[in-house]
Amino acid sequence: MDTLNPGRRLAALIALALGGFGLGLTEFVAMGLLPEIARDLLPGAYAASVPDALATAGWMITVYALGVVVGAPTIAVLTTRAPRRRLVVGLLLLFVAGTAASAIAPTFELVLAARFVAALGHGAYFGAAGILAATILGPGNHGKGVSIVIGGLTAANLAGVPLITVLGQAHGWEVAYLAVAGVFALSLIAVLTTVPSIAAPATGSPRAELRAFRSPQVWLVALAVAVGTSGFFAVNSYVAPITTEVAGLDESTIPWVLASMGLGMTVGIALGGIAADRDLRRSVLGGFGGLIGSVAFFALAAGHPAGLVVGAFLVGAASLFIVPALQSRLIAVAPGAQLMGAAVNQSSLNIANSIGAALGGAVIAAGWGYLASAWLGIGLSVAGLLVALLSFRLPVEPNPVNSEEKLLVNSA
């Protein structure tokens, strides 16, 4: 197999990860700026009831997640024969336009519409970019390829989201989103410059991708992802008010709590990619166990500043540790449909985002307290573990080797 020289390979992987960095910013920055968004876009509701306004502003998160759910499988079917580099470039153009529109839309409803459009390519990007990264690395490195691209997202939570949150608090949430659009533009330039052209598999077709849904295992694993990881999003979506209203800290500490969670996510994704390539079953089941334990710790300790920071780190680490394993599991149970398997994983993760944000907001609005979302998250993660156990007890339809992994990567 022809290989890229080490410098070009590294640059290409960084370019793909930079797109994941932008997606981490655009997906998670709203969580740190919910108070600013609510005050600006929902002034009447904010004056009447802060919890109700924050719960309504949480629809910024929910609608984005719904856009991912709709867009990921749709784009996977429509772009089966598209060269992966060309697909990634087109998706980055969509992110630039949609994120910029989110910043300049004049009403809450139009902002929600822009967030939905911007989200349509989210899942397809992680699927296509993850496949590109895995192909560049060579056969047997799918977990590592996924972890590199999603590693950009975790780096965003470590450094980017806290910095963008500070920017938004100082100059307005709209400026924060314009900065995110700039990150996507930079990623677009980097991909065009460094990533080699890799054709889609000659055997790919919409019918082959859709055939994945005939497998009961695909539905089981997707359900495990959607329900199980929603426990993380029930916590992550309301970190800002938990920091100020439960731990009693100033708004200026929110970026530091987000940075702690981002550091945990960075550690988790790095370890998770290695673990998934070594023992997929143990990574999935152990990952769910770690998620349950970390969310429980957060629920018990978040009232104290030190417990809040440590709990945020543990929740971030556990939630991202499991992601490469879940994506690899979905591809393993989706015969001959790599892109669809990756897309279903992203759709399921964002159904989890939607479930976590919506149900977390509901229990907060019901007057049960901000930490009620974390207690809810424990139950959701336990349910995901039970579904994953059921999946591993059932047989998997043989998955033919996808020719995409055999593609040559040329330096020209």
N, C-alpha and C positions, 0 to 999 in steps of 0.2 A: 504493500500500500504506500502510495506517495504521501509524504507528510509535509506539513508546513515547517519552516524553520522555527526554532524555539521563540524567537522574538515576535514573529508574525502570529504564531499560535497564541501567545500570551496576550498580545494586543487585541486579537479577535475575541478571546474569551472576556477580556475587560470590557470591550465594546458591547457585547451581549449582556454582561452583568450590569452595565450602566443603564440599559433599558429597564432591567429589573429594579434598579435603584430609583428611577423615575416613577415606576409603578408603585413602589413602596411609599414614595412621597405622596403621590396623588390619592392612594387608597387610605393612608393612615393620618395624613395631616389634619383632616377634619376632626379627628378625635381629640387632638390637643387644642383645637381652636373652636370647639363647640360653643363655649360661652360667647366668644366674639361673633360667631356666625349668628347665634340666636339673638344677640342684642341688636345686630345690624339688620338682619332680614326679617326678624319677628319681634319688633319692638313692643307692640301691644301685648303679645303673649308673654314676653319676658317681664314686662312691668307687672302683669297680673300674677304670674306664677313661674318662678325660675325653673323648678323641676319639669313642669309641663312644657315650657319653651325648649329646654334642653332635649326632652324626649322627642319633640317635633323636629328639632334641628338634626336629631339622630337619623332622620330619613335621608340626609345627605349620604350617610354610610349605607343605609339599606338600599336606596335606589342604585347606587354604584354597584353594589353586590348583585342586584337583579340584572343590571346590564351585562355583567360578566356571565351570569347564568344563561342569559339568552344568546349572547354573542359567541361564547366559546364553542359549543357544538355546531352552531350555524356556520361559522367561519371554517371550522374543521371540515365540514362537508363540502362547502363551496370552493375551497382552495386545495383540494386533495392533490391535484396535479401541479399546483403552483410551486416553483422553486422556493426553497425555504428562505433564502436571503431576500428574494423579492417580496415575499410575504411579510417578513420582519420589517422591511423598509416601509411598506404600505401601512402597517400597523403603527409604526412610530409617527408617520404623518398624521394619522387619525388622532393619536394621543396629543400631539402638539395643538391641533385645531380644537379638539374637545376640551382640553384643559384651559386653554386661553378663553374659550367661550364661557367656561364656568366662572372665570374671574370678572367678565364684563357684563354678564347677564343682569338685567336690572331688578328682577323679582325672584322670590324664593322658588316659585314654580318653574321659572325658566332656568334657574340654576340647577334644579333637580333634573330637568330635561337634558341640560348639557352634561351633567354628571353621568346620566344614563348612556348617552352617545359615546362619551369618552371611555366608558367601561367596556364597550362592546368587543374591543380587541384584546382586552387584558388576558383572558385565559388562553386565547390563540397565541399570544406572544410567548407566554411561558412554555406552551407546548412546542411551538416551532423553534424558539431560541434554545430550549433545552435539548431538542433533537440535534440542532446544529452544534451545540457545545459537546454533546456526547459523541457525535461523529468526528469532530475535530480531535477529541481525546482518544478515540479508537474503541473497538468492541469491548464490551464488558464494563463500561464506565457510565452506564446510564444514570445511576444514582449520583455519581460525582458531577455529571453534566447538569443534572437538574439542580444540584446544590449550588453550583457556580452561578447559574442564572438567578435562582431564588436568593442566593447570597447577596446579590445586589439589593434585593428588597430588604434583607435583614440589615445590611449596611445603612440603608436609608433610615431604618428605625433606630440604629445606634447613633448616627451622627446627623443625617439629613433632616429627619422629622423634628428633633429638638431644635435645630438651627432654624428651620423653616417656621416652627412654632414661635420662636422668639421674634423672627421677622414679622410674622402675622400679628403678634401681640403689639409690636411697636408701630407698624405701618398699615395694618389692616389685612384681613384674611385674603382680600383680592390680590394684594401684592404677593402674598405667599403662593397663590395658584399661578400667577404669571411667572414666578421664579421656577416653579415646577415645569411649566411649559418650556422654559429655557433649557432645563435639563434634558427633556425629550429631544429638543432640537440638537443638542450636543451629541446625544446618543445616536441620532440619525446620521450625523456627519461621520461619527466614529465607525459605525457599521458599514457605511458606504466605502470607507477608506480601508478597512482592515479585514472584513469577513469575506472569505472566498465564496464563489457561487457553487452551490451544491444542489443538484437537481432533486426534485421529488421522486419517490420510487415509481418506476414504470408501471408497477402493478397496482398503484393506488387508484381508487375510484370512490365516488360518493356511496355507491352500494356497499363497498367493502367497509367503509368507515361506519355506515349505519348498521351493518351487520353486528357490530359490537353490542348493540342494545338487545340482541336476541339472547345474550348470555345472562342468566340469572345472577351470576357472580358479579357482573358489572353493576347491576342494580344494588346488590348487597354491599359491595365495597363503597359505591357512591353514597349509600345511606350511612354507612359507618363514618365516612368523611364529613358528610353534611351535619349529622347529629353530633358526632363525637367532638369535632373541633369547634363547634359553636360555643362550647364552654370557654374557650380562649377569647372569642369575640365578645362574649357577655362581659368579660372583665375588661378587655382592651378598649372597648367602645366608650367606657365611662371612667377611664383613668383620671381625666381632668377633674370632674366633680368629686371623685373619691379622694383625690389629693387635697382639695381645698375644703370640702365639707365633712369628710370623715377623719382624715389625718390632721386637719386643721392647719395646713401649710399654705403659704402664700402662692399666688398664681405663678410667680417667678420660678417656683420649684417644679412646675409641671414638666418643663423640658428635661430636667434631670431624672425624673421618674421615667419618662419616655426613653431616655438614653439608657437607663438600667434595663428596661425591657428589651430595647434594641440590642444591647450587649448580649443578653441571654439568647435572643433569636440568632445572633451571629454565631455564638458558640454552638447552639442547638443544630443549626443547619449544617455546620461543618462536620460535626460528629454524626449527624443523621445520614449524610450522603455516604460516608464510609461504612456505617453500620448496615445501611440498606443493601449495599453490594455484597456484604458478608453473610448476613442472615436476615432475610426479609421478614419472616414470621416473627422472630424475636423482636425485631425493630418495631413492627406494628403494635404488637401486644404490649411490649415494654414501654413504648412511647405513650400509649393510652394510659397505662398505669402511672407514668410520671406526670402526665397532664392532670389526672384526677388529684394526685397528691399535691401538686403545686398550686392548683386553684383552691384546694382546701386550705393550704397554708396561707394563701393570700386573703381568703375570707376571714380567717382567724386573726391575722397579724396586721392587716392594712390600716387599722386604727392608730398604729404607732408609726412614726416616720421611718425608723429603721426597718420595721417589718414590711412597710409598704415598698421600700426600695428593693429589699431582698425578695419579697414575694413577686414583684414585677419581673425581676431577673429570672426567677424560677419558672414563672408562667411563660415568659418569652422563650426560654430554652426548651421547655417540654413541647410547646406548640410547634416549633419549627423542626425539632428533631424528627418528628413523625412524618413530615411532609414528603421528603424524597421516598420513603418507604411506601407511603400511600399511593404516590404516583406510579412507582414501579409495580406495585400490586395491581393497580388498575390496568396498566399496559399488559401485564402478564395474563389477566383474565379477559382482555379484549382481543380476540384472535385477529391478527393481521391488521390492526387499526391503531398504530402507535399514536398518531396525532389525535384521534378521537379519545383514546385513553387518557392522554395528557389533558385534553380539553375538558373531559368529564371531571377529572380531578380538580381543575380550577373552578369549574361550575359548582361542584360540590362544596369546595372551600368557601365560595362566595354565597352559596345558600346558607352555609354555616355563619358567615358574616351577617347575612340578613336576619337569620334566626336569632343569633346572639344579640345584635343591636336592637331588634324589634322587641323581643321578649324581655331583654334587660331593661329597655326603656319602659315597657309596660309595668314591670314589677316596681320600678322606681316611681312611676307616675301613680301607682296604686297606693303609695305611701308606706311601702315596706322598707324603705331606706336604700341608700346607694349600694350597700354591700349585698342586697338581696340578689343582684344580678350575678354575683360570684357564687352564691349558694345554688342558684338555678343552674349555673354552669357546671357544677359538680355532677348534678343529676344527668345533664345532657352528655357529659363525657363518659359516665358510666354506661349509658345507653349505647354510645358508640362502641365501647369496648365489647359489649355483649354481641352486637351485630358483627364485629370483626371476628370474634371467636366462632360464630356460626359460619362465617365465610370460609374460614380455614378448615372447618369440619366437612365441607362439601367439596366434591371433585371439581377440577378446572378443566375446561375444554382445551385440547392441545392448541398452542399458539405458534403458528408457523413463523420461521425467522423472517423478519421484515428486511427487505433488501436495502432499506435506508441505512442500516447500520454498516453495510458493506461498501457504501459509496466512497470513492476516492476523493481525498481533499488535496487539491493541487495549489501550489503556491502562486501560480500565475493568475 
